[in-house]
Amino acid sequence: MGIKYFTDLEVYQLTEKLAMDIFRLSLKFPIEEKYSLSDQIRRSSRSIAANIAEGWGKKYYSGLLKRRLVDSLGSLEETRAWIRFARKCNYISEDEYLILKNKCEVIGKKLFLLYKNWK
């Protein structure tokens, strides 16, 4: 069975799960972070998945898909930065931080491989 939709891509599934994990964790952030860190980390993590979806819609033009994968990688790095801030502010535990960090590393490798191998 081939890949028919962006939701069939393992990397998309992982990014969607990461975004939902971050959303659930960010619900515990202080209320004063509602329009700053909470908003930023949610937006950047969702953008990883959204860029994959948008790129998939342009998959017949490999350059356009690849550009969206690069955007997705950029959003991933932004998310990593916000995760570091969340840890430094003690909004997430060290264990939560390490789990998210590991998920980001896996996603980054898979995004790069998809980028590298797309023809």
C-alpha positions as CSV (number, residue, x, y, z in Angstrom):
1,M,0.0,0.0,0.0
2,G,1.5,3.3,-1.1
3,I,1.4,6.7,0.4
4,K,-1.7,8.5,-0.9
5,Y,-2.1,11.4,1.6
6,F,0.3,13.4,3.7
7,T,-1.2,11.8,6.7
8,D,0.2,8.5,5.5
9,L,3.8,9.8,6.0
10,E,5.4,8.6,9.2
11,V,7.2,11.9,9.6
12,Y,3.8,13.8,9.4
13,Q,2.3,11.5,12.0
14,L,5.3,12.1,14.3
15,T,5.0,15.9,13.9
16,E,1.3,15.9,14.6
17,K,2.0,13.9,17.8
18,L,4.7,16.2,18.8
19,A,2.4,19.2,18.3
20,M,-0.3,17.6,20.4
21,D,2.2,16.7,23.2
22,I,3.5,20.3,23.3
23,F,-0.1,21.6,23.3
24,R,-0.9,19.4,26.4
25,L,2.3,20.4,28.2
26,S,1.7,24.1,27.4
27,L,-1.7,24.0,29.1
28,K,0.3,23.9,32.4
29,F,2.3,27.0,31.6
30,P,1.5,30.1,33.7
31,I,-1.3,32.3,32.4
32,E,1.0,35.2,31.8
33,E,2.6,33.0,29.0
34,K,-0.7,32.6,27.2
35,Y,0.2,35.2,24.5
36,S,3.9,34.6,24.4
37,L,5.7,31.3,25.0
38,S,2.5,29.1,25.0
39,D,1.4,30.7,21.7
40,Q,4.8,30.6,20.1
41,I,5.6,27.0,20.9
42,R,2.2,25.8,19.8
43,R,2.4,27.8,16.5
44,S,5.9,26.6,15.7
45,S,5.2,22.9,16.5
46,R,2.0,23.0,14.4
47,S,3.9,24.7,11.6
48,I,6.2,21.6,11.2
49,A,3.2,19.5,10.3
50,A,1.4,22.1,8.3
51,N,4.4,22.7,6.1
52,I,4.6,19.0,5.4
53,A,0.9,19.0,4.4
54,E,1.3,22.0,2.2
55,G,4.4,20.6,0.5
56,W,2.5,17.3,-0.1
57,G,-0.1,19.3,-2.0
58,K,2.7,20.5,-4.3
59,K,4.5,17.2,-4.6
60,Y,4.3,17.1,-8.4
61,Y,6.7,20.0,-8.4
62,S,9.6,18.6,-6.3
63,G,11.2,22.0,-5.8
64,L,8.0,23.3,-4.1
65,L,7.7,20.3,-1.9
66,K,11.4,20.5,-0.9
67,R,11.0,24.2,-0.1
68,R,8.1,23.4,2.3
69,L,10.3,20.6,3.9
70,V,13.0,23.2,4.5
71,D,10.3,25.5,6.1
72,S,9.3,22.5,8.2
73,L,12.9,22.0,9.3
74,G,13.0,25.7,10.2
75,S,9.8,25.4,12.3
76,L,11.3,22.4,14.0
77,E,14.4,24.4,15.0
78,E,12.2,27.2,16.3
79,T,10.2,24.6,18.3
80,R,13.5,23.3,19.8
81,A,14.4,26.8,20.9
82,W,11.0,27.3,22.6
83,I,11.3,23.9,24.3
84,R,14.7,25.0,25.7
85,F,13.0,28.2,27.0
86,A,10.2,26.2,28.6
87,R,12.8,24.0,30.4
88,K,14.9,27.0,31.5
89,C,11.7,28.7,32.9
90,N,10.9,25.4,34.7
91,Y,7.6,25.0,32.9
92,I,8.5,21.5,31.9
93,S,10.6,18.9,33.8
94,E,14.0,17.7,32.7
95,D,12.4,14.3,31.7
96,E,9.7,16.1,29.6
97,Y,12.4,18.2,28.0
98,L,14.5,15.2,27.1
99,I,11.5,13.4,25.6
100,L,10.6,16.4,23.4
101,K,14.2,16.9,22.4
102,N,14.5,13.3,21.3
103,K,11.3,13.5,19.3
104,C,12.6,16.6,17.6
105,E,15.9,14.8,16.7
106,V,14.0,11.9,15.2
107,I,11.7,14.2,13.2
108,G,14.7,16.2,12.0
109,K,16.4,13.1,10.6
110,K,13.2,11.9,8.9
111,L,12.5,15.3,7.4
112,F,16.0,15.5,6.0
113,L,15.8,12.0,4.6
114,L,12.5,12.9,2.9
115,Y,14.1,16.1,1.5
116,K,17.2,14.3,0.3
117,N,15.4,11.4,-1.3
118,W,12.5,13.1,-2.9
119,K,12.6,13.1,-6.7
